[in-house]
Amino acid sequence: MISGSRAMSHSPRYQHGFAYVFILVFLAVLGAGLAAFGEWASHAAQREKESQLLWVGEQYRRAIALYYERTPGAGKRYPEKLEDLLQDRRFLSTQRYLRELYRDPMTGKAKWNLIRAPEGGLMGVSSRSQARPIKTGGFPEIEEEFSGAATYAEWAFVYLPPATTAAGPSNGSGAAPLPKSQPK
């Protein structure tokens, strides 16, 4: 009888049960691994979009600064609309500050939140995305105010002209310098 019960425990029927459990465990581990990879890939894609947003935003800030600073005459002006950055017709020859109107990398759309200057015109842009940023610190000085922002819409790329005194422009305090145009 003992030999019969041992033969029963090694029968193919019991081996199929073990293989079934092994396959279930394998599929659970595989699923968890794929879920972790998917989250990592999603995080990497969002970080890439953040990097693009920082670059594109700086392109807009730089273009607005150039438009403002190159205003002919004594009274400086901001552009009225983003298209003015493509073709500035205030000069005999057309000036171009942007090659194209960039899309918001976070939304994929060409729509931006436009930040108006108190005296009129466009002094900056920000994303329309309400998503939570991954990057919350370690920004360069010109972007320090982005630290701790709750949404990408709070990342405002604004040009503020240097404060001026009777002796002329100050040493840049309170003003955003013209940013470099190289992508990060």
C-alpha positions as CSV (number, residue, x, y, z in Angstrom):
1,M,0.0,0.0,0.0
2,I,2.8,2.3,0.8
3,S,4.3,1.8,-2.6
4,G,0.9,2.5,-4.2
5,S,0.6,5.9,-2.4
6,R,4.0,6.9,-3.5
7,A,3.2,6.1,-7.0
8,M,0.1,8.2,-6.7
9,S,2.1,11.3,-5.5
10,H,4.3,11.2,-8.5
11,S,1.6,10.6,-11.0
12,P,1.2,13.1,-13.9
13,R,-2.0,14.5,-12.4
14,Y,-0.1,15.9,-9.4
15,Q,2.7,17.2,-11.6
16,H,0.2,19.2,-13.7
17,G,-1.0,20.9,-10.5
18,F,2.6,22.0,-9.7
19,A,3.2,23.3,-13.2
20,Y,-0.1,25.2,-13.1
21,V,1.0,26.9,-9.8
22,F,4.4,27.6,-11.3
23,I,2.9,29.3,-14.3
24,L,0.6,31.4,-12.2
25,V,3.5,32.6,-10.0
26,F,5.6,33.3,-13.2
27,L,2.7,35.3,-14.8
28,A,2.3,37.4,-11.6
29,V,6.0,38.2,-11.4
30,L,6.0,39.0,-15.1
31,G,3.0,41.3,-14.8
32,A,4.5,43.1,-11.8
33,G,7.7,43.6,-13.9
34,L,5.8,44.9,-16.9
35,A,3.9,47.3,-14.7
36,A,7.1,48.6,-13.1
37,F,8.6,49.0,-16.6
38,G,5.5,50.8,-17.8
39,E,5.7,53.3,-14.9
40,W,9.4,53.9,-15.5
41,A,8.8,54.5,-19.2
42,S,5.9,56.9,-18.5
43,H,8.1,58.8,-16.0
44,A,10.9,59.0,-18.5
45,A,8.5,60.3,-21.2
46,Q,7.2,63.0,-18.8
47,R,10.8,64.0,-17.9
48,E,11.5,64.4,-21.6
49,K,8.4,66.6,-22.0
50,E,9.5,68.7,-19.0
51,S,12.9,69.2,-20.5
52,Q,11.3,70.2,-23.8
53,L,8.9,72.6,-22.0
54,L,11.8,74.3,-20.2
55,W,13.6,74.7,-23.6
56,V,10.6,75.9,-25.5
57,G,9.6,78.3,-22.7
58,E,13.0,79.8,-22.7
59,Q,12.8,80.3,-26.5
60,Y,9.6,82.3,-26.0
61,R,11.1,84.3,-23.1
62,R,14.2,85.1,-25.1
63,A,12.1,86.1,-28.2
64,I,9.9,88.4,-26.1
65,A,13.0,89.9,-24.5
66,L,14.6,90.6,-27.9
67,Y,11.3,92.1,-29.3
68,Y,11.0,94.3,-26.2
69,E,14.7,95.4,-26.1
70,R,14.9,96.1,-29.9
71,T,11.8,98.3,-29.9
72,P,12.7,101.4,-32.0
73,G,12.6,104.7,-30.2
74,A,12.5,105.4,-26.5
75,G,9.3,103.7,-25.5
76,K,9.8,99.9,-25.2
77,R,6.9,97.6,-26.1
78,Y,6.0,94.0,-25.7
79,P,4.6,92.1,-28.7
80,E,0.8,92.1,-29.0
81,K,0.6,88.5,-30.1
82,L,2.9,85.5,-30.5
83,E,2.9,85.9,-34.3
84,D,4.7,89.2,-33.8
85,L,7.7,87.1,-32.8
86,L,7.8,85.4,-36.2
87,Q,7.8,88.7,-38.1
88,D,8.5,92.1,-36.5
89,R,7.4,94.6,-39.1
90,R,8.5,97.7,-37.1
91,F,11.8,97.8,-39.1
92,L,12.5,98.3,-42.8
93,S,13.7,94.7,-43.0
94,T,11.6,92.1,-41.2
95,Q,13.1,90.9,-37.9
96,R,12.5,87.3,-36.7
97,Y,12.8,86.2,-33.1
98,L,11.4,82.7,-33.5
99,R,11.5,80.4,-36.4
100,E,8.1,78.9,-35.6
101,L,5.4,79.0,-32.9
102,Y,6.2,76.0,-30.8
103,R,3.6,73.6,-29.4
104,D,3.3,73.1,-25.6
105,P,5.1,69.8,-25.1
106,M,2.9,68.9,-22.1
107,T,-0.4,69.3,-24.0
108,G,0.8,68.8,-27.5
109,K,-1.2,71.8,-28.6
110,A,-0.2,75.2,-29.9
111,K,-2.3,76.9,-27.3
112,W,-0.5,78.6,-24.4
113,N,-1.6,80.7,-21.4
114,L,-0.6,84.2,-22.5
115,I,0.7,86.4,-19.7
116,R,-0.1,90.1,-20.4
117,A,2.0,93.0,-19.3
118,P,0.2,95.7,-17.2
119,E,1.1,98.3,-19.8
120,G,-0.2,96.1,-22.7
121,G,1.4,93.4,-24.8
122,L,2.6,89.9,-24.1
123,M,5.3,89.5,-21.5
124,G,5.3,85.7,-21.3
125,V,3.7,82.3,-21.7
126,S,3.0,79.3,-19.6
127,S,1.7,75.8,-20.3
128,R,-2.0,75.0,-20.0
129,S,-1.2,71.6,-18.4
130,Q,-2.6,71.0,-15.0
131,A,-0.4,67.9,-14.5
132,R,1.9,67.7,-11.5
133,P,5.6,68.3,-12.4
134,I,8.2,65.7,-11.6
135,K,10.9,68.3,-11.3
136,T,10.3,70.4,-8.2
137,G,13.8,71.9,-7.6
138,G,17.3,72.4,-8.9
139,F,16.2,75.0,-11.4
140,P,18.6,77.7,-12.8
141,E,18.4,81.1,-11.2
142,I,16.1,82.5,-14.0
143,E,13.6,79.7,-13.2
144,E,13.9,79.6,-9.4
145,E,10.2,80.5,-9.1
146,F,9.3,77.1,-10.6
147,S,10.5,75.3,-7.5
148,G,7.6,73.7,-5.7
149,A,5.0,74.5,-8.4
150,A,1.9,72.3,-8.2
151,T,1.2,72.3,-12.0
152,Y,3.1,73.0,-15.2
153,A,0.8,76.0,-15.7
154,E,2.7,77.6,-12.8
155,W,5.9,77.5,-14.8
156,A,5.6,81.1,-16.2
157,F,8.2,82.0,-18.8
158,V,8.1,85.8,-18.4
159,Y,10.5,88.6,-19.5
160,L,10.8,91.5,-17.0
161,P,12.9,94.3,-18.3
162,P,15.8,95.5,-16.1
163,A,14.9,98.2,-13.6
164,T,16.1,101.6,-14.7
165,T,17.3,104.6,-12.8
166,A,18.1,108.1,-13.8
167,A,21.7,106.9,-14.3
168,G,20.6,104.2,-16.7
169,P,19.9,100.4,-16.4
170,S,20.8,98.8,-13.1
171,N,23.1,95.9,-12.8
172,G,20.3,93.5,-13.6
173,S,18.6,93.2,-10.2
174,G,15.0,92.5,-10.5
175,A,15.3,91.6,-14.2
176,A,15.5,88.5,-16.2
177,P,18.6,88.5,-18.4
178,L,18.4,87.3,-22.0
179,P,18.5,83.5,-21.6
180,K,20.9,81.3,-23.7
181,S,19.1,79.6,-26.6
182,Q,20.8,76.2,-26.3
183,P,18.6,73.2,-25.4
184,K,19.4,71.4,-22.2
